Amino acid sequence: MKIEQQIRRKYAHPNLTIHVKQGYVDESLDAFRINYEGTRREPINLRFDVLGSPEDDYSFVIYEVFRSAEALDEHRKTAHYWECVRRIDPIISAPRSKTFVWRCQTL
């Protein structure tokens, strides 16, 4: 089993990097907003951040925290998730990069 699969089963903190085509920043933020607003209403979601790169206006990181891996799977079945994917897919300039992270300790 891949380490990503092991982490995903234990922790549900996806970290997604998306690069959008030049001229599509507003459209991407509209799509992210749809997913953000829907996701934050889900009781299984604990956090949803859209972060922009200070070096690249067309690069975004989406950081989410879900109660469990199963909760993340449920989220991926929602209409707002799929609406965001539908809007983002045509305007990305590179494949999405996805990693899973977890809190090692509280400082």
C-alpha positions as CSV (number, residue, x, y, z in Angstrom):
1,M,0.0,0.0,0.0
2,K,1.3,3.4,-0.9
3,I,2.2,5.8,2.0
4,E,-0.4,8.3,0.6
5,Q,-3.1,5.6,1.0
6,Q,-2.0,4.8,4.5
7,I,-2.0,8.5,5.5
8,R,-5.4,9.1,3.8
9,R,-7.0,6.3,5.8
10,K,-5.7,7.7,9.1
11,Y,-5.9,11.4,8.4
12,A,-8.2,13.5,6.1
13,H,-6.2,16.6,5.4
14,P,-5.9,17.0,1.7
15,N,-3.5,19.6,0.3
16,L,-4.2,20.4,-3.3
17,T,-2.1,22.6,-5.6
18,I,-3.9,24.1,-8.6
19,H,-2.3,26.2,-11.4
20,V,-4.8,28.1,-13.5
21,K,-4.3,29.6,-16.9
22,Q,-3.5,33.3,-17.2
23,G,-6.6,35.4,-17.3
24,Y,-8.7,32.9,-15.3
25,V,-8.0,34.0,-11.7
26,D,-11.5,35.4,-11.1
27,E,-13.2,32.3,-12.6
28,S,-11.1,30.1,-10.4
29,L,-11.9,32.0,-7.2
30,D,-15.6,31.8,-8.1
31,A,-15.3,28.0,-8.4
32,F,-13.3,27.8,-5.2
33,R,-16.0,29.9,-3.5
34,I,-18.8,27.5,-4.5
35,N,-16.8,24.6,-3.0
36,Y,-15.8,26.6,0.1
37,E,-19.3,27.7,0.9
38,G,-20.8,24.2,0.5
39,T,-18.0,22.5,2.2
40,R,-18.1,24.7,5.3
41,R,-21.7,23.8,5.8
42,E,-20.9,20.1,5.9
43,P,-20.6,19.0,9.6
44,I,-17.8,16.6,8.5
45,N,-15.6,19.5,7.5
46,L,-13.4,21.3,10.0
47,R,-11.5,23.7,7.8
48,F,-11.2,24.9,4.2
49,D,-8.6,27.4,3.1
50,V,-7.9,28.8,-0.3
51,L,-4.3,30.1,-0.3
52,G,-2.6,32.1,-3.1
53,S,1.1,32.0,-3.9
54,P,3.0,35.3,-3.3
55,E,5.3,34.4,-6.2
56,D,2.7,33.2,-8.7
57,D,-0.7,34.8,-9.1
58,Y,-2.0,31.7,-10.9
59,S,-1.1,29.1,-8.3
60,F,-3.4,28.2,-5.4
61,V,-3.3,25.7,-2.6
62,I,-6.5,24.3,-1.2
63,Y,-6.1,23.0,2.3
64,E,-9.0,21.1,3.9
65,V,-9.5,19.2,7.1
66,F,-12.2,16.5,7.4
67,R,-13.2,14.4,10.4
68,S,-12.1,11.2,8.7
69,A,-11.1,9.7,5.4
70,E,-14.7,8.5,5.1
71,A,-15.9,12.1,5.5
72,L,-13.6,13.2,2.7
73,D,-15.1,10.5,0.5
74,E,-18.6,11.8,1.3
75,H,-17.5,15.3,0.5
76,R,-16.4,14.2,-2.9
77,K,-20.0,13.1,-3.7
78,T,-21.5,16.6,-3.1
79,A,-22.9,18.8,-5.8
80,H,-20.7,21.8,-4.8
81,Y,-17.5,19.7,-5.1
82,W,-18.5,18.5,-8.6
83,E,-19.5,22.0,-9.6
84,C,-16.1,23.3,-8.6
85,V,-14.4,20.5,-10.5
86,R,-16.5,21.2,-13.6
87,R,-15.5,24.9,-13.5
88,I,-11.9,24.4,-12.7
89,D,-10.9,21.6,-15.0
90,P,-11.1,23.6,-18.2
91,I,-9.0,26.5,-16.8
92,I,-6.1,24.7,-15.1
93,S,-2.7,24.9,-16.8
94,A,-1.2,21.8,-15.3
95,P,-2.4,18.6,-13.6
96,R,-3.5,19.0,-10.0
97,S,-0.9,18.1,-7.4
98,K,-2.3,16.4,-4.3
99,T,-0.7,15.5,-1.0
100,F,-2.0,14.5,2.4
101,V,-0.7,16.1,5.5
102,W,-1.3,15.6,9.2
103,R,-0.6,17.4,12.5
104,C,2.4,15.7,14.1
105,Q,2.0,17.5,17.4
106,T,0.5,20.5,19.0
107,L,3.1,23.2,19.7
